């Protein structure tokens, strides 16, 4: 689950398939400080948000919260394999280079 807070815009929380989260973080880090982010965020949502029906067997394995005005990002994950954790750490580093406070809870 993603929760993205921008300066004057707060899109709905979106679901992203776990395998796409590192790629989505990389994409978001490229646009997060763009002067045109309000035009770019719908493309982000279109590209990464789940569009299929959510089934009773699906489960939320974590949350990504990105708060652009406060320059903070938090990722909280339940039980996921080490490879996914490593990919998340690498992807979150791009936010650190943009002076975001990054919190990881694995």
Phi and psi restraints in degrees (range 20) as a CNS / XPLOR table:
assign (resid 1 and name C) (resid 2 and name N)
       (resid 2 and name CA) (resid 2 and name C) 1.0 -112.7 20.0 2
assign (resid 2 and name N) (resid 2 and name CA)
       (resid 2 and name C) (resid 3 and name N) 1.0 138.7 20.0 2
assign (resid 2 and name C) (resid 3 and name N)
       (resid 3 and name CA) (resid 3 and name C) 1.0 -130.9 20.0 2
assign (resid 3 and name N) (resid 3 and name CA)
       (resid 3 and name C) (resid 4 and name N) 1.0 111.8 20.0 2
assign (resid 3 and name C) (resid 4 and name N)
       (resid 4 and name CA) (resid 4 and name C) 1.0 -114.5 20.0 2
assign (resid 4 and name N) (resid 4 and name CA)
       (resid 4 and name C) (resid 5 and name N) 1.0 127.2 20.0 2
assign (resid 4 and name C) (resid 5 and name N)
       (resid 5 and name CA) (resid 5 and name C) 1.0 -117.4 20.0 2
assign (resid 5 and name N) (resid 5 and name CA)
       (resid 5 and name C) (resid 6 and name N) 1.0 120.6 20.0 2
assign (resid 5 and name C) (resid 6 and name N)
       (resid 6 and name CA) (resid 6 and name C) 1.0 -110.1 20.0 2
assign (resid 6 and name N) (resid 6 and name CA)
       (resid 6 and name C) (resid 7 and name N) 1.0 175.8 20.0 2
assign (resid 6 and name C) (resid 7 and name N)
       (resid 7 and name CA) (resid 7 and name C) 1.0 -50.8 20.0 2
assign (resid 7 and name N) (resid 7 and name CA)
       (resid 7 and name C) (resid 8 and name N) 1.0 -59.0 20.0 2
assign (resid 7 and name C) (resid 8 and name N)
       (resid 8 and name CA) (resid 8 and name C) 1.0 -123.9 20.0 2
assign (resid 8 and name N) (resid 8 and name CA)
       (resid 8 and name C) (resid 9 and name N) 1.0 29.4 20.0 2
assign (resid 8 and name C) (resid 9 and name N)
       (resid 9 and name CA) (resid 9 and name C) 1.0 -152.9 20.0 2
assign (resid 9 and name N) (resid 9 and name CA)
       (resid 9 and name C) (resid 10 and name N) 1.0 136.1 20.0 2
assign (resid 9 and name C) (resid 10 and name N)
       (resid 10 and name CA) (resid 10 and name C) 1.0 -138.3 20.0 2
assign (resid 10 and name N) (resid 10 and name CA)
       (resid 10 and name C) (resid 11 and name N) 1.0 90.7 20.0 2
assign (resid 10 and name C) (resid 11 and name N)
       (resid 11 and name CA) (resid 11 and name C) 1.0 -66.0 20.0 2
assign (resid 11 and name N) (resid 11 and name CA)
       (resid 11 and name C) (resid 12 and name N) 1.0 163.8 20.0 2
assign (resid 11 and name C) (resid 12 and name N)
       (resid 12 and name CA) (resid 12 and name C) 1.0 -60.2 20.0 2
assign (resid 12 and name N) (resid 12 and name CA)
       (resid 12 and name C) (resid 13 and name N) 1.0 156.4 20.0 2
assign (resid 12 and name C) (resid 13 and name N)
       (resid 13 and name CA) (resid 13 and name C) 1.0 -63.9 20.0 2
assign (resid 13 and name N) (resid 13 and name CA)
       (resid 13 and name C) (resid 14 and name N) 1.0 136.1 20.0 2
assign (resid 13 and name C) (resid 14 and name N)
       (resid 14 and name CA) (resid 14 and name C) 1.0 -120.5 20.0 2
assign (resid 14 and name N) (resid 14 and name CA)
       (resid 14 and name C) (resid 15 and name N) 1.0 154.0 20.0 2
assign (resid 14 and name C) (resid 15 and name N)
       (resid 15 and name CA) (resid 15 and name C) 1.0 -98.5 20.0 2
assign (resid 15 and name N) (resid 15 and name CA)
       (resid 15 and name C) (resid 16 and name N) 1.0 134.9 20.0 2
assign (resid 15 and name C) (resid 16 and name N)
       (resid 16 and name CA) (resid 16 and name C) 1.0 -126.7 20.0 2
assign (resid 16 and name N) (resid 16 and name CA)
       (resid 16 and name C) (resid 17 and name N) 1.0 132.7 20.0 2
assign (resid 16 and name C) (resid 17 and name N)
       (resid 17 and name CA) (resid 17 and name C) 1.0 -56.7 20.0 2
assign (resid 17 and name N) (resid 17 and name CA)
       (resid 17 and name C) (resid 18 and name N) 1.0 135.2 20.0 2
assign (resid 17 and name C) (resid 18 and name N)
       (resid 18 and name CA) (resid 18 and name C) 1.0 -52.5 20.0 2
assign (resid 18 and name N) (resid 18 and name CA)
       (resid 18 and name C) (resid 19 and name N) 1.0 -40.6 20.0 2
assign (resid 18 and name C) (resid 19 and name N)
       (resid 19 and name CA) (resid 19 and name C) 1.0 -65.4 20.0 2
assign (resid 19 and name N) (resid 19 and name CA)
       (resid 19 and name C) (resid 20 and name N) 1.0 -20.3 20.0 2
assign (resid 19 and name C) (resid 20 and name N)
       (resid 20 and name CA) (resid 20 and name C) 1.0 -95.7 20.0 2
assign (resid 20 and name N) (resid 20 and name CA)
       (resid 20 and name C) (resid 21 and name N) 1.0 -6.5 20.0 2
assign (resid 20 and name C) (resid 21 and name N)
       (resid 21 and name CA) (resid 21 and name C) 1.0 -62.5 20.0 2
assign (resid 21 and name N) (resid 21 and name CA)
       (resid 21 and name C) (resid 22 and name N) 1.0 -46.5 20.0 2
assign (resid 21 and name C) (resid 22 and name N)
       (resid 22 and name CA) (resid 22 and name C) 1.0 -58.7 20.0 2
assign (resid 22 and name N) (resid 22 and name CA)
       (resid 22 and name C) (resid 23 and name N) 1.0 -44.0 20.0 2
assign (resid 22 and name C) (resid 23 and name N)
       (resid 23 and name CA) (resid 23 and name C) 1.0 -62.9 20.0 2
assign (resid 23 and name N) (resid 23 and name CA)
       (resid 23 and name C) (resid 24 and name N) 1.0 -39.7 20.0 2
assign (resid 23 and name C) (resid 24 and name N)
       (resid 24 and name CA) (resid 24 and name C) 1.0 -66.7 20.0 2
assign (resid 24 and name N) (resid 24 and name CA)
       (resid 24 and name C) (resid 25 and name N) 1.0 -35.9 20.0 2
assign (resid 24 and name C) (resid 25 and name N)
       (resid 25 and name CA) (resid 25 and name C) 1.0 -65.6 20.0 2
assign (resid 25 and name N) (resid 25 and name CA)
       (resid 25 and name C) (resid 26 and name N) 1.0 -41.8 20.0 2
assign (resid 25 and name C) (resid 26 and name N)
       (resid 26 and name CA) (resid 26 and name C) 1.0 -60.6 20.0 2
assign (resid 26 and name N) (resid 26 and name CA)
       (resid 26 and name C) (resid 27 and name N) 1.0 -45.7 20.0 2
assign (resid 26 and name C) (resid 27 and name N)
       (resid 27 and name CA) (resid 27 and name C) 1.0 -61.8 20.0 2
assign (resid 27 and name N) (resid 27 and name CA)
       (resid 27 and name C) (resid 28 and name N) 1.0 -47.6 20.0 2
assign (resid 27 and name C) (resid 28 and name N)
       (resid 28 and name CA) (resid 28 and name C) 1.0 -63.4 20.0 2
assign (resid 28 and name N) (resid 28 and name CA)
       (resid 28 and name C) (resid 29 and name N) 1.0 -37.6 20.0 2
assign (resid 28 and name C) (resid 29 and name N)
       (resid 29 and name CA) (resid 29 and name C) 1.0 -65.7 20.0 2
assign (resid 29 and name N) (resid 29 and name CA)
       (resid 29 and name C) (resid 30 and name N) 1.0 -28.4 20.0 2
assign (resid 29 and name C) (resid 30 and name N)
       (resid 30 and name CA) (resid 30 and name C) 1.0 -73.6 20.0 2
assign (resid 30 and name N) (resid 30 and name CA)
       (resid 30 and name C) (resid 31 and name N) 1.0 -28.5 20.0 2
assign (resid 30 and name C) (resid 31 and name N)
       (resid 31 and name CA) (resid 31 and name C) 1.0 -105.6 20.0 2
assign (resid 31 and name N) (resid 31 and name CA)
       (resid 31 and name C) (resid 32 and name N) 1.0 -9.2 20.0 2
assign (resid 31 and name C) (resid 32 and name N)
       (resid 32 and name CA) (resid 32 and name C) 1.0 -60.9 20.0 2
assign (resid 32 and name N) (resid 32 and name CA)
       (resid 32 and name C) (resid 33 and name N) 1.0 -31.1 20.0 2
assign (resid 32 and name C) (resid 33 and name N)
       (resid 33 and name CA) (resid 33 and name C) 1.0 -110.0 20.0 2
assign (resid 33 and name N) (resid 33 and name CA)
       (resid 33 and name C) (resid 34 and name N) 1.0 19.4 20.0 2
assign (resid 33 and name C) (resid 34 and name N)
       (resid 34 and name CA) (resid 34 and name C) 1.0 -72.1 20.0 2
assign (resid 34 and name N) (resid 34 and name CA)
       (resid 34 and name C) (resid 35 and name N) 1.0 141.2 20.0 2
assign (resid 34 and name C) (resid 35 and name N)
       (resid 35 and name CA) (resid 35 and name C) 1.0 -68.9 20.0 2
assign (resid 35 and name N) (resid 35 and name CA)
       (resid 35 and name C) (resid 36 and name N) 1.0 -11.0 20.0 2
assign (resid 35 and name C) (resid 36 and name N)
       (resid 36 and name CA) (resid 36 and name C) 1.0 -111.5 20.0 2
assign (resid 36 and name N) (resid 36 and name CA)
       (resid 36 and name C) (resid 37 and name N) 1.0 27.3 20.0 2
assign (resid 36 and name C) (resid 37 and name N)
       (resid 37 and name CA) (resid 37 and name C) 1.0 -61.0 20.0 2
assign (resid 37 and name N) (resid 37 and name CA)
       (resid 37 and name C) (resid 38 and name N) 1.0 -33.7 20.0 2
assign (resid 37 and name C) (resid 38 and name N)
       (resid 38 and name CA) (resid 38 and name C) 1.0 -64.8 20.0 2
assign (resid 38 and name N) (resid 38 and name CA)
       (resid 38 and name C) (resid 39 and name N) 1.0 -27.4 20.0 2
assign (resid 38 and name C) (resid 39 and name N)
       (resid 39 and name CA) (resid 39 and name C) 1.0 -82.4 20.0 2
assign (resid 39 and name N) (resid 39 and name CA)
       (resid 39 and name C) (resid 40 and name N) 1.0 -26.2 20.0 2
assign (resid 39 and name C) (resid 40 and name N)
       (resid 40 and name CA) (resid 40 and name C) 1.0 -89.4 20.0 2
assign (resid 40 and name N) (resid 40 and name CA)
       (resid 40 and name C) (resid 41 and name N) 1.0 -26.6 20.0 2
assign (resid 40 and name C) (resid 41 and name N)
       (resid 41 and name CA) (resid 41 and name C) 1.0 -65.0 20.0 2
assign (resid 41 and name N) (resid 41 and name CA)
       (resid 41 and name C) (resid 42 and name N) 1.0 -35.2 20.0 2
assign (resid 41 and name C) (resid 42 and name N)
       (resid 42 and name CA) (resid 42 and name C) 1.0 -61.8 20.0 2
assign (resid 42 and name N) (resid 42 and name CA)
       (resid 42 and name C) (resid 43 and name N) 1.0 -34.8 20.0 2
assign (resid 42 and name C) (resid 43 and name N)
       (resid 43 and name CA) (resid 43 and name C) 1.0 -66.2 20.0 2
assign (resid 43 and name N) (resid 43 and name CA)
       (resid 43 and name C) (resid 44 and name N) 1.0 -39.9 20.0 2
assign (resid 43 and name C) (resid 44 and name N)
       (resid 44 and name CA) (resid 44 and name C) 1.0 -58.6 20.0 2
assign (resid 44 and name N) (resid 44 and name CA)
       (resid 44 and name C) (resid 45 and name N) 1.0 -47.5 20.0 2
assign (resid 44 and name C) (resid 45 and name N)
       (resid 45 and name CA) (resid 45 and name C) 1.0 -62.8 20.0 2
assign (resid 45 and name N) (resid 45 and name CA)
       (resid 45 and name C) (resid 46 and name N) 1.0 -44.8 20.0 2
assign (resid 45 and name C) (resid 46 and name N)
       (resid 46 and name CA) (resid 46 and name C) 1.0 -61.5 20.0 2
assign (resid 46 and name N) (resid 46 and name CA)
       (resid 46 and name C) (resid 47 and name N) 1.0 -38.6 20.0 2
assign (resid 46 and name C) (resid 47 and name N)
       (resid 47 and name CA) (resid 47 and name C) 1.0 -74.6 20.0 2
assign (resid 47 and name N) (resid 47 and name CA)
       (resid 47 and name C) (resid 48 and name N) 1.0 -36.9 20.0 2
assign (resid 47 and name C) (resid 48 and name N)
       (resid 48 and name CA) (resid 48 and name C) 1.0 -114.4 20.0 2
assign (resid 48 and name N) (resid 48 and name CA)
       (resid 48 and name C) (resid 49 and name N) 1.0 -22.0 20.0 2
assign (resid 48 and name C) (resid 49 and name N)
       (resid 49 and name CA) (resid 49 and name C) 1.0 -69.2 20.0 2
assign (resid 49 and name N) (resid 49 and name CA)
       (resid 49 and name C) (resid 50 and name N) 1.0 141.1 20.0 2
assign (resid 49 and name C) (resid 50 and name N)
       (resid 50 and name CA) (resid 50 and name C) 1.0 -65.4 20.0 2
assign (resid 50 and name N) (resid 50 and name CA)
       (resid 50 and name C) (resid 51 and name N) 1.0 136.1 20.0 2
assign (resid 50 and name C) (resid 51 and name N)
       (resid 51 and name CA) (resid 51 and name C) 1.0 -112.4 20.0 2
assign (resid 51 and name N) (resid 51 and name CA)
       (resid 51 and name C) (resid 52 and name N) 1.0 -15.7 20.0 2
assign (resid 51 and name C) (resid 52 and name N)
       (resid 52 and name CA) (resid 52 and name C) 1.0 -80.1 20.0 2
assign (resid 52 and name N) (resid 52 and name CA)
       (resid 52 and name C) (resid 53 and name N) 1.0 166.0 20.0 2
assign (resid 52 and name C) (resid 53 and name N)
       (resid 53 and name CA) (resid 53 and name C) 1.0 -67.9 20.0 2
assign (resid 53 and name N) (resid 53 and name CA)
       (resid 53 and name C) (resid 54 and name N) 1.0 135.4 20.0 2
assign (resid 53 and name C) (resid 54 and name N)
       (resid 54 and name CA) (resid 54 and name C) 1.0 -80.6 20.0 2
assign (resid 54 and name N) (resid 54 and name CA)
       (resid 54 and name C) (resid 55 and name N) 1.0 127.6 20.0 2
assign (resid 54 and name C) (resid 55 and name N)
       (resid 55 and name CA) (resid 55 and name C) 1.0 -101.1 20.0 2
assign (resid 55 and name N) (resid 55 and name CA)
       (resid 55 and name C) (resid 56 and name N) 1.0 158.5 20.0 2
assign (resid 55 and name C) (resid 56 and name N)
       (resid 56 and name CA) (resid 56 and name C) 1.0 -59.4 20.0 2
assign (resid 56 and name N) (resid 56 and name CA)
       (resid 56 and name C) (resid 57 and name N) 1.0 -25.7 20.0 2
assign (resid 56 and name C) (resid 57 and name N)
       (resid 57 and name CA) (resid 57 and name C) 1.0 -80.5 20.0 2
assign (resid 57 and name N) (resid 57 and name CA)
       (resid 57 and name C) (resid 58 and name N) 1.0 -13.8 20.0 2
assign (resid 57 and name C) (resid 58 and name N)
       (resid 58 and name CA) (resid 58 and name C) 1.0 -70.1 20.0 2
assign (resid 58 and name N) (resid 58 and name CA)
       (resid 58 and name C) (resid 59 and name N) 1.0 153.0 20.0 2
assign (resid 58 and name C) (resid 59 and name N)
       (resid 59 and name CA) (resid 59 and name C) 1.0 -144.1 20.0 2
assign (resid 59 and name N) (resid 59 and name CA)
       (resid 59 and name C) (resid 60 and name N) 1.0 153.4 20.0 2
assign (resid 59 and name C) (resid 60 and name N)
       (resid 60 and name CA) (resid 60 and name C) 1.0 -86.0 20.0 2
assign (resid 60 and name N) (resid 60 and name CA)
       (resid 60 and name C) (resid 61 and name N) 1.0 123.8 20.0 2
assign (resid 60 and name C) (resid 61 and name N)
       (resid 61 and name CA) (resid 61 and name C) 1.0 -103.4 20.0 2
assign (resid 61 and name N) (resid 61 and name CA)
       (resid 61 and name C) (resid 62 and name N) 1.0 -3.9 20.0 2
assign (resid 61 and name C) (resid 62 and name N)
       (resid 62 and name CA) (resid 62 and name C) 1.0 175.2 20.0 2
assign (resid 62 and name N) (resid 62 and name CA)
       (resid 62 and name C) (resid 63 and name N) 1.0 178.2 20.0 2
assign (resid 62 and name C) (resid 63 and name N)
       (resid 63 and name CA) (resid 63 and name C) 1.0 -133.4 20.0 2
assign (resid 63 and name N) (resid 63 and name CA)
       (resid 63 and name C) (resid 64 and name N) 1.0 143.1 20.0 2
assign (resid 63 and name C) (resid 64 and name N)
       (resid 64 and name CA) (resid 64 and name C) 1.0 -122.1 20.0 2
assign (resid 64 and name N) (resid 64 and name CA)
       (resid 64 and name C) (resid 65 and name N) 1.0 122.6 20.0 2
assign (resid 64 and name C) (resid 65 and name N)
       (resid 65 and name CA) (resid 65 and name C) 1.0 -120.0 20.0 2
assign (resid 65 and name N) (resid 65 and name CA)
       (resid 65 and name C) (resid 66 and name N) 1.0 123.2 20.0 2
assign (resid 65 and name C) (resid 66 and name N)
       (resid 66 and name CA) (resid 66 and name C) 1.0 -120.7 20.0 2
assign (resid 66 and name N) (resid 66 and name CA)
       (resid 66 and name C) (resid 67 and name N) 1.0 119.1 20.0 2
assign (resid 66 and name C) (resid 67 and name N)
       (resid 67 and name CA) (resid 67 and name C) 1.0 -115.6 20.0 2
assign (resid 67 and name N) (resid 67 and name CA)
       (resid 67 and name C) (resid 68 and name N) 1.0 95.9 20.0 2
assign (resid 67 and name C) (resid 68 and name N)
       (resid 68 and name CA) (resid 68 and name C) 1.0 -60.6 20.0 2
assign (resid 68 and name N) (resid 68 and name CA)
       (resid 68 and name C) (resid 69 and name N) 1.0 -48.9 20.0 2
assign (resid 68 and name C) (resid 69 and name N)
       (resid 69 and name CA) (resid 69 and name C) 1.0 -59.7 20.0 2
assign (resid 69 and name N) (resid 69 and name CA)
       (resid 69 and name C) (resid 70 and name N) 1.0 -34.4 20.0 2
assign (resid 69 and name C) (resid 70 and name N)
       (resid 70 and name CA) (resid 70 and name C) 1.0 -91.2 20.0 2
assign (resid 70 and name N) (resid 70 and name CA)
       (resid 70 and name C) (resid 71 and name N) 1.0 -2.0 20.0 2
assign (resid 70 and name C) (resid 71 and name N)
       (resid 71 and name CA) (resid 71 and name C) 1.0 51.2 20.0 2
assign (resid 71 and name N) (resid 71 and name CA)
       (resid 71 and name C) (resid 72 and name N) 1.0 54.2 20.0 2
assign (resid 71 and name C) (resid 72 and name N)
       (resid 72 and name CA) (resid 72 and name C) 1.0 -135.5 20.0 2
assign (resid 72 and name N) (resid 72 and name CA)
       (resid 72 and name C) (resid 73 and name N) 1.0 149.7 20.0 2
assign (resid 72 and name C) (resid 73 and name N)
       (resid 73 and name CA) (resid 73 and name C) 1.0 -143.4 20.0 2
assign (resid 73 and name N) (resid 73 and name CA)
       (resid 73 and name C) (resid 74 and name N) 1.0 138.1 20.0 2
assign (resid 73 and name C) (resid 74 and name N)
       (resid 74 and name CA) (resid 74 and name C) 1.0 -132.6 20.0 2
assign (resid 74 and name N) (resid 74 and name CA)
       (resid 74 and name C) (resid 75 and name N) 1.0 136.2 20.0 2
assign (resid 74 and name C) (resid 75 and name N)
       (resid 75 and name CA) (resid 75 and name C) 1.0 -123.0 20.0 2
assign (resid 75 and name N) (resid 75 and name CA)
       (resid 75 and name C) (resid 76 and name N) 1.0 126.0 20.0 2
assign (resid 75 and name C) (resid 76 and name N)
       (resid 76 and name CA) (resid 76 and name C) 1.0 -125.7 20.0 2
assign (resid 76 and name N) (resid 76 and name CA)
       (resid 76 and name C) (resid 77 and name N) 1.0 120.3 20.0 2
assign (resid 76 and name C) (resid 77 and name N)
       (resid 77 and name CA) (resid 77 and name C) 1.0 -123.5 20.0 2
assign (resid 77 and name N) (resid 77 and name CA)
       (resid 77 and name C) (resid 78 and name N) 1.0 145.7 20.0 2
assign (resid 77 and name C) (resid 78 and name N)
       (resid 78 and name CA) (resid 78 and name C) 1.0 -82.3 20.0 2
assign (resid 78 and name N) (resid 78 and name CA)
       (resid 78 and name C) (resid 79 and name N) 1.0 -141.6 20.0 2
assign (resid 78 and name C) (resid 79 and name N)
       (resid 79 and name CA) (resid 79 and name C) 1.0 -79.0 20.0 2
assign (resid 79 and name N) (resid 79 and name CA)
       (resid 79 and name C) (resid 80 and name N) 1.0 106.6 20.0 2
assign (resid 79 and name C) (resid 80 and name N)
       (resid 80 and name CA) (resid 80 and name C) 1.0 -134.0 20.0 2
assign (resid 80 and name N) (resid 80 and name CA)
       (resid 80 and name C) (resid 81 and name N) 1.0 156.7 20.0 2
assign (resid 80 and name C) (resid 81 and name N)
       (resid 81 and name CA) (resid 81 and name C) 1.0 -69.9 20.0 2
assign (resid 81 and name N) (resid 81 and name CA)
       (resid 81 and name C) (resid 82 and name N) 1.0 163.8 20.0 2
assign (resid 81 and name C) (resid 82 and name N)
       (resid 82 and name CA) (resid 82 and name C) 1.0 -61.4 20.0 2
assign (resid 82 and name N) (resid 82 and name CA)
       (resid 82 and name C) (resid 83 and name N) 1.0 -36.0 20.0 2
assign (resid 82 and name C) (resid 83 and name N)
       (resid 83 and name CA) (resid 83 and name C) 1.0 -61.2 20.0 2
assign (resid 83 and name N) (resid 83 and name CA)
       (resid 83 and name C) (resid 84 and name N) 1.0 -43.0 20.0 2
assign (resid 83 and name C) (resid 84 and name N)
       (resid 84 and name CA) (resid 84 and name C) 1.0 -63.8 20.0 2
assign (resid 84 and name N) (resid 84 and name CA)
       (resid 84 and name C) (resid 85 and name N) 1.0 -43.3 20.0 2
assign (resid 84 and name C) (resid 85 and name N)
       (resid 85 and name CA) (resid 85 and name C) 1.0 -59.1 20.0 2
assign (resid 85 and name N) (resid 85 and name CA)
       (resid 85 and name C) (resid 86 and name N) 1.0 -45.4 20.0 2
assign (resid 85 and name C) (resid 86 and name N)
       (resid 86 and name CA) (resid 86 and name C) 1.0 -62.0 20.0 2
assign (resid 86 and name N) (resid 86 and name CA)
       (resid 86 and name C) (resid 87 and name N) 1.0 -42.0 20.0 2
assign (resid 86 and name C) (resid 87 and name N)
       (resid 87 and name CA) (resid 87 and name C) 1.0 -63.9 20.0 2
assign (resid 87 and name N) (resid 87 and name CA)
       (resid 87 and name C) (resid 88 and name N) 1.0 -38.0 20.0 2
assign (resid 87 and name C) (resid 88 and name N)
       (resid 88 and name CA) (resid 88 and name C) 1.0 -65.7 20.0 2
assign (resid 88 and name N) (resid 88 and name CA)
       (resid 88 and name C) (resid 89 and name N) 1.0 -41.9 20.0 2
assign (resid 88 and name C) (resid 89 and name N)
       (resid 89 and name CA) (resid 89 and name C) 1.0 -59.9 20.0 2
assign (resid 89 and name N) (resid 89 and name CA)
       (resid 89 and name C) (resid 90 and name N) 1.0 -47.2 20.0 2
assign (resid 89 and name C) (resid 90 and name N)
       (resid 90 and name CA) (resid 90 and name C) 1.0 -60.5 20.0 2
assign (resid 90 and name N) (resid 90 and name CA)
       (resid 90 and name C) (resid 91 and name N) 1.0 -44.6 20.0 2
assign (resid 90 and name C) (resid 91 and name N)
       (resid 91 and name CA) (resid 91 and name C) 1.0 -66.3 20.0 2
assign (resid 91 and name N) (resid 91 and name CA)
       (resid 91 and name C) (resid 92 and name N) 1.0 -35.2 20.0 2
assign (resid 91 and name C) (resid 92 and name N)
       (resid 92 and name CA) (resid 92 and name C) 1.0 -71.7 20.0 2
assign (resid 92 and name N) (resid 92 and name CA)
       (resid 92 and name C) (resid 93 and name N) 1.0 -21.4 20.0 2
assign (resid 92 and name C) (resid 93 and name N)
       (resid 93 and name CA) (resid 93 and name C) 1.0 -61.7 20.0 2
assign (resid 93 and name N) (resid 93 and name CA)
       (resid 93 and name C) (resid 94 and name N) 1.0 -30.3 20.0 2
assign (resid 93 and name C) (resid 94 and name N)
       (resid 94 and name CA) (resid 94 and name C) 1.0 -64.9 20.0 2
assign (resid 94 and name N) (resid 94 and name CA)
       (resid 94 and name C) (resid 95 and name N) 1.0 -26.8 20.0 2
assign (resid 94 and name C) (resid 95 and name N)
       (resid 95 and name CA) (resid 95 and name C) 1.0 -75.7 20.0 2
assign (resid 95 and name N) (resid 95 and name CA)
       (resid 95 and name C) (resid 96 and name N) 1.0 -36.4 20.0 2
assign (resid 95 and name C) (resid 96 and name N)
       (resid 96 and name CA) (resid 96 and name C) 1.0 -61.1 20.0 2
assign (resid 96 and name N) (resid 96 and name CA)
       (resid 96 and name C) (resid 97 and name N) 1.0 -38.5 20.0 2
assign (resid 96 and name C) (resid 97 and name N)
       (resid 97 and name CA) (resid 97 and name C) 1.0 -67.4 20.0 2
assign (resid 97 and name N) (resid 97 and name CA)
       (resid 97 and name C) (resid 98 and name N) 1.0 -15.8 20.0 2
assign (resid 97 and name C) (resid 98 and name N)
       (resid 98 and name CA) (resid 98 and name C) 1.0 -99.4 20.0 2
assign (resid 98 and name N) (resid 98 and name CA)
       (resid 98 and name C) (resid 99 and name N) 1.0 17.6 20.0 2
assign (resid 98 and name C) (resid 99 and name N)
       (resid 99 and name CA) (resid 99 and name C) 1.0 65.2 20.0 2
assign (resid 99 and name N) (resid 99 and name CA)
       (resid 99 and name C) (resid 100 and name N) 1.0 30.8 20.0 2
assign (resid 99 and name C) (resid 100 and name N)
       (resid 100 and name CA) (resid 100 and name C) 1.0 -85.0 20.0 2
assign (resid 100 and name N) (resid 100 and name CA)
       (resid 100 and name C) (resid 101 and name N) 1.0 143.2 20.0 2
assign (resid 100 and name C) (resid 101 and name N)
       (resid 101 and name CA) (resid 101 and name C) 1.0 -79.9 20.0 2
assign (resid 101 and name N) (resid 101 and name CA)
       (resid 101 and name C) (resid 102 and name N) 1.0 120.0 20.0 2
assign (resid 101 and name C) (resid 102 and name N)
       (resid 102 and name CA) (resid 102 and name C) 1.0 -114.9 20.0 2
assign (resid 102 and name N) (resid 102 and name CA)
       (resid 102 and name C) (resid 103 and name N) 1.0 126.3 20.0 2
assign (resid 102 and name C) (resid 103 and name N)
       (resid 103 and name CA) (resid 103 and name C) 1.0 -117.5 20.0 2
assign (resid 103 and name N) (resid 103 and name CA)
       (resid 103 and name C) (resid 104 and name N) 1.0 128.6 20.0 2
assign (resid 103 and name C) (resid 104 and name N)
       (resid 104 and name CA) (resid 104 and name C) 1.0 -117.6 20.0 2
assign (resid 104 and name N) (resid 104 and name CA)
       (resid 104 and name C) (resid 105 and name N) 1.0 130.3 20.0 2
assign (resid 104 and name C) (resid 105 and name N)
       (resid 105 and name CA) (resid 105 and name C) 1.0 -129.6 20.0 2
assign (resid 105 and name N) (resid 105 and name CA)
       (resid 105 and name C) (resid 106 and name N) 1.0 98.0 20.0 2
